[in-house]
Amino acid sequence: MTVDELKTVSVAKSVDARGTACPGPLLEAKKAIGAIKGGDVMEVLSSDEGTKQDIPKWCSKQGHEYLGFVEENGYFKVYMKKK
C-alpha cells in the first residue's frame, strides 16, 4: 500500500509500543493480534528502528499480510492485516 493509502486505512487495533526497545514492539504485536479478527488491520506505533524489519518478518512467518509503514515525527506506524 502507498503511504497515502496507509494513512486512511481503517484500523481495528492500535498498539502503542513507542519507547520500548527491540523486541518490545514485536512482543506487544504478538499479544495484541489475538484481539482482532481475520482480515482486520492492526497498526503498531514504535520508535525502535528494528520494528520496520521485525514486523514484516513475523508477518511472513505467521501468514499475516504486511501492509507497510508510515514515518511520523520520531516514530513509525507499522501496518499489518491478520490472516
N, C-alpha and C positions, 0 to 999 in steps of 0.2 A: 504494500500500500504506500501511497505517497504521504509526505508529511501533512499536507492539507487534508487528505482523507483520514489520517490518524487523529487529527485534531477534532474531527467531527464524529468519530465513531462512537456508538453507544456502548458504554462500559457497564458491565454488570457488577464488577467488583474492582475496587481500587485498593492497592496495598502500599502504604507509605513506609518504605524502608530507608528513607533518607537518614544519613548519619550513622548507618551501620556499615561495617566493612565486610568484605567477602569472607565467608559465604552467606552472611546475614540476609541480603535481599533474596537470594535463591531459596534459602530455608523458609523465609516468610511467604514466598510464592508457592512453595510446596504445601505449606499449611493451608493457604487460602484457596487453592484450586478446588478443594472438596466442597467449597461453599457455593460453587456455581454449576450450572447445568451444561451439558454438552452443547457446543455451538455458541456459548456466551463468551464475551470478551473480558479479559482482565488486564488491568494496567498495573505495573509495578513502578513506583517512584523510587529512584535510587540516586545517590550521589557518588556511588562507587563505580568507577570506570569499567571494572570487570563484569558488571552486570550485563553490559551490551554483548558480551560473548557467552556468559553463563546461561542466560535465559534461552537464547536460540539453541544451544547445545542440548539443554534439558528438554526443550520442546521436541526436538528431533528424536531424542531417545524415548520420550513418552507418547509420541504421536500427536502432540498438540501442534497447532499452526502458529508459527512466529510471524507477527504482522509487521514489526519494525519498531523504531523508536523515534521520539521527538526530543530534541535537546532544548531544555529550558534554562533559566538563569541559575546555574550552579548545580543542576541535577538533570536526570533523564526520566522520561516516561517511556517504559518498555511495554509493548502490547502483544498479547497472545490470545489465541482462541482455543478453548478447551475442546478436545476431541469428542 
